[in-house]
Amino acid sequence: MLIHPWDATTDETEWREWLGRHDFGQLAVNGLPGEPPWVQPAHFRYEAEPGPYGRVLTHLARPNPLWRALEADAQVLLSVVDDYVYVPGHWTAPEGEPTEHGTPTSYYAAVQLHCVARVVDDPAEKAELLNRQVAHFQPDGGTARVAPGEAPFGRLLPGIRGLVLDVTEVRAKFKYAGNKPAGVQRRVAARLAERASPGDLAARAHQLRRLPEDG
């Protein structure tokens, strides 16, 4: 992922707070020789500890063909993308130039977590992983805890495998026209507010938040 200086995170807090609001992404595994990479959409729980970048918890069905690729190479990448919009060219034209000279572009936020994967097959550890995931998505409860050998979910444990992804590197990008003059950025922000399509208000908030204080 290309990250220009004006698209880079302002500090580590920026990507951490953004990632903390997200829990669905695409897990990419290098695969086997002669095969393309495997890409698996998945819900996950991100935990800021242990280590400098934290870890990710998720699980997949045992028949998933991704396991062969993962056993061949434990180096994986979890990609999370959101707050994306298409920006028409006539919104971005430099001041004083015809609107048709503006360049169409995309705005988006993306965080890529480089990880080392560990497969979890131990029933007790797998149950704890699942309970931690459910606690993230259902903090108010409503679903029975998973326990090996106990109803209602114990009999289902053999059908899945857990994954702990230890994060070794983070690459984050907030592409919101940081290289454009403040006047152009504010014009685009106003158009995003007017259009108010899915993603527009979130993208607008990023753009305005990242404008220099004197902009």
Secondary structure as GFF3:
##gff-version 3
##sequence-region A 1 215
A	DSSP	three_ten_helix	5	7	.	.	.	ID=ss1
A	DSSP	alpha_helix	12	20	.	.	.	ID=ss2
A	DSSP	beta_strand	24	29	.	.	.	ID=ss3
A	DSSP	beta_strand	38	43	.	.	.	ID=ss4
A	DSSP	beta_strand	45	47	.	.	.	ID=ss5
A	DSSP	beta_strand	55	61	.	.	.	ID=ss6
A	DSSP	alpha_helix	66	72	.	.	.	ID=ss7
A	DSSP	beta_strand	75	87	.	.	.	ID=ss8
A	DSSP	three_ten_helix	89	91	.	.	.	ID=ss9
A	DSSP	three_ten_helix	99	101	.	.	.	ID=ss10
A	DSSP	beta_strand	105	120	.	.	.	ID=ss11
A	DSSP	alpha_helix	123	137	.	.	.	ID=ss12
A	DSSP	three_ten_helix	154	159	.	.	.	ID=ss13
A	DSSP	beta_strand	160	175	.	.	.	ID=ss14
A	DSSP	alpha_helix	182	195	.	.	.	ID=ss15
A	DSSP	alpha_helix	200	210	.	.	.	ID=ss16
###
